[in-house]
Amino acid sequence: MQRFTTQFTLSKKYLAECYDQSLPHGKNPKPNYIFPACLFVAGTGLLLFTEQAKLVGIMLVALGGLELVHIRFRRAWWLTRQMWGRSSGSEVKLVIDEDGIKTQNPYTQTALLWADVERVIETELGLILVAKSGAQQYLSKSLFSEEVIGDLMALNNATERA
């Protein structure tokens, strides 16, 4: 693979694209409504059918409500946490070469070696590199030429055959 270098800004728009494109391929693509429902049922049961102090029942109902708020606003909360981070708004230097992919900004430096890449998932707007450890790294297609995208997808085909 030829050496490719580019720079981009970790903007809110880029991070939103990262979240939206990665979510369907992540560990929890669909919200789990069973947990808050169980909290509501348990809390309501304690409130209605026991002589115990009502504090535990109220707390379980409140935790169920908090969990529903978390589910409803998980994208906004994730984006807010990323925007609060030091790296937000910084320039990221991305280097792709025969060893792997390296990213560097003023606060962090990471490297993902090709030997550690299990597969490459192509989404509508980008590529998700899945490491053997299960970690994922999203890269927007807007950063690359068609040739580089083709090289990355060829890597995926090579890893699937191995």
C-alpha positions in Angstrom: 0.0 0.0 0.0 1.3 3.5 -0.9 1.8 6.0 1.9 -1.2 8.3 2.3 -1.3 11.3 4.6 -4.1 13.7 5.4 -5.4 16.0 8.1 -8.8 16.7 9.4 -10.5 18.5 12.3 -12.3 16.6 15.1 -15.5 18.7 14.6 -19.0 18.0 15.9 -20.0 17.2 12.3 -17.2 14.6 12.0 -18.0 13.1 15.4 -21.8 12.9 14.6 -20.9 11.1 11.4 -18.7 8.7 13.3 -21.5 7.9 15.8 -24.2 7.5 13.2 -22.2 5.3 10.9 -20.7 3.1 13.7 -23.8 2.6 15.8 -25.4 -0.2 13.6 -22.1 -2.1 13.8 -21.4 -1.6 17.5 -22.0 -3.8 20.5 -25.5 -2.3 21.4 -27.0 -1.1 18.1 -30.6 -1.3 19.5 -31.6 0.2 22.9 -32.4 -2.3 25.7 -35.9 -1.3 27.0 -36.2 -4.5 29.1 -33.9 -3.1 31.8 -35.9 0.1 32.5 -39.1 -1.9 32.3 -37.9 -4.3 34.9 -36.9 -1.4 37.1 -40.4 0.2 36.8 -42.1 -3.1 37.5 -39.9 -3.9 40.5 -40.3 -0.4 41.9 -44.1 -0.3 41.3 -44.4 -3.8 42.9 -42.5 -2.6 46.0 -44.7 0.5 46.2 -48.0 -1.3 45.8 -47.5 -4.7 47.4 -45.2 -4.3 50.4 -45.3 -2.6 53.8 -41.6 -1.7 53.5 -40.5 1.9 53.4 -41.3 3.4 50.0 -37.8 4.8 49.4 -36.5 1.7 47.6 -39.6 1.5 45.3 -39.3 5.2 44.5 -35.6 4.9 43.7 -36.2 1.9 41.4 -38.9 3.8 39.5 -36.6 6.9 39.3 -33.7 4.7 38.0 -36.0 3.3 35.3 -37.0 6.8 34.3 -33.3 7.9 34.2 -32.4 4.9 32.1 -35.2 5.8 29.6 -33.8 9.4 29.4 -30.3 7.9 28.8 -31.7 5.7 25.9 -33.5 8.6 24.4 -30.6 11.0 24.5 -27.6 8.6 24.0 -26.5 10.2 20.8 -26.6 13.7 22.2 -24.9 12.6 25.4 -22.1 10.8 23.4 -21.5 13.8 21.2 -21.4 16.1 24.3 -18.9 13.9 26.0 -16.7 14.0 22.9 -17.0 17.7 22.5 -16.0 18.2 26.2 -12.8 16.2 25.5 -9.4 17.8 25.0 -9.1 16.5 21.5 -12.3 18.2 20.3 -11.6 20.7 17.6 -8.0 19.7 17.2 -6.3 18.8 14.0 -5.7 15.1 13.5 -2.9 13.9 11.2 -3.8 10.5 9.6 -1.1 8.4 8.0 -1.8 5.1 6.2 1.2 3.1 5.1 2.4 -0.5 4.7 2.5 -0.9 8.6 -1.0 0.3 9.4 -2.9 3.4 10.3 -1.5 6.1 12.6 -3.4 9.0 14.0 -1.9 11.9 15.9 -3.2 15.1 17.5 -1.7 17.3 20.1 -3.1 15.0 22.9 -3.0 11.5 21.6 -1.1 9.2 19.2 -2.5 5.9 18.1 -1.5 3.2 15.7 -3.5 0.3 14.3 -1.3 -2.3 12.6 -2.6 -4.2 9.6 -1.8 -7.4 11.4 -4.3 -6.4 14.2 -7.2 -5.6 11.8 -9.7 -8.4 11.7 -12.0 -6.8 9.1 -13.1 -3.6 7.4 -16.8 -2.7 7.3 -17.8 -0.3 4.5 -20.7 2.0 5.5 -22.4 4.6 3.3 -20.1 7.4 4.5 -17.0 5.7 5.8 -15.0 2.6 6.8 -15.0 0.9 10.2 -11.7 -0.9 11.0 -12.4 -3.7 13.5 -9.4 -4.8 15.4 -8.9 -8.4 16.7 -9.4 -7.0 20.2 -12.9 -5.8 19.2 -12.1 -2.1 19.2 -13.4 -0.1 16.2 -11.9 2.9 14.4 -14.1 4.9 12.1 -12.7 6.7 9.1 -14.8 9.0 6.9 -14.6 8.3 3.1 -14.5 12.1 2.6 -10.8 11.9 3.7 -9.7 9.5 1.0 -9.5 9.2 -2.7 -11.2 6.2 -4.5 -7.8 4.6 -4.8 -7.2 4.6 -1.1 -10.7 3.3 -0.4 -10.1 0.5 -2.9 -6.8 -0.4 -1.2 -8.5 -0.6 2.2 -11.3 -2.8 0.9 -8.7 -5.0 -0.8 -7.1 -5.4 2.6 -10.5 -6.5 3.9 -10.7 -9.1 1.2 -7.2 -10.4 2.0 -8.0 -10.7 5.7 -11.3 -12.6 5.0 -9.4 -15.2 2.9 -6.7 -15.7 5.5 
